[in-house]
Amino acid sequence: MIPGGRSARIQVLVARQAALRGAPAGVVDVCTAAVAALPVGGAGLSAMSRTTPSHPLCSTDAVSEQLEELQLTLGEGPCVDAFLQGSSVLTPDLLTVELQYRWAVFADAALEAGARAVFALPLQMGAISPGVLDLYADVPTVLDGDELADALAFADLATLLLLDARIDATAASDGGAAAEDGGEDLGGYRAEIDQATGILMVQLGVGVDEAFVRLRAHSFMRGRRLAEVAADVVAHRLRFSPDADPEQPDDDS
């Protein structure tokens, strides 16, 4: 359990970032405050689920945005492992031989993107795990005890803010007014990916898991964001053929 003093200090740091934006605190403020307080160059946060497609929510810079997309598209990396294991995955140096084998594709892609160290912290409250907070550095980096404790406190606060935002979104869908969520569209991104996955299920005659794998594979092979590919599928600019080789790009219309 994180001491109240540390938790309160982290809340103040996040509140300051929200005040600068002139909006209620959201997970985007957690990411920004974490970068300012810790020896990292960027931060990103992804909403994750075992039953529906996961998706990035926010990032502080282009590198962290690319890292979130890479991990969710490839289905591997510290973020994915942290979510599945329910524990932090600390990667001080992606050039470590073990990690090159563990994440054969992600490790090289992350290094090329500009990351050298990645720290993935699962968002958890009891049995609920709504996502993962990722921090990266462009040089080999080790978080000391206090820095790791702060990072975990940021993850704890992100969990609360993300769950609160989802409650607000649910209330809004039931006819209530939605609260400001700190700049993240919690429903739109996932809804479009879910819709695209459903379309592929029909086009390919497959289940939801295989349809989502095909969507991710196309995104990776074309070097495009998952959200962009999903938007093309929904807009009927991209159609997948059941007769096409899954390893080959599908046709853009």
Secondary structure, 3 states (H helix, E strand, C coil): CCCHHHHHHHHHHHHHHHHHHCCCCCHHHHHHHHHHHCCCCEEEEEECCCCCCCEEEEECCHHHHHHHHHHHHHCCCHHHHHHHHCCCEEECCCCCHHHHHHCHHHHHHHHHHCCCEEEEEEEEECCEEEEEEEEEECCCCCCCHHHHHHHHHHHHHHHHHHHHHHHHHHHHHCCCCCCCCCCCCCCHHHHHHHHHHHHHHHHHCCCHHHHHHHHHHHHHHHCCCHHHHHHHHHCCCEECCCCCCCCCCCEEC
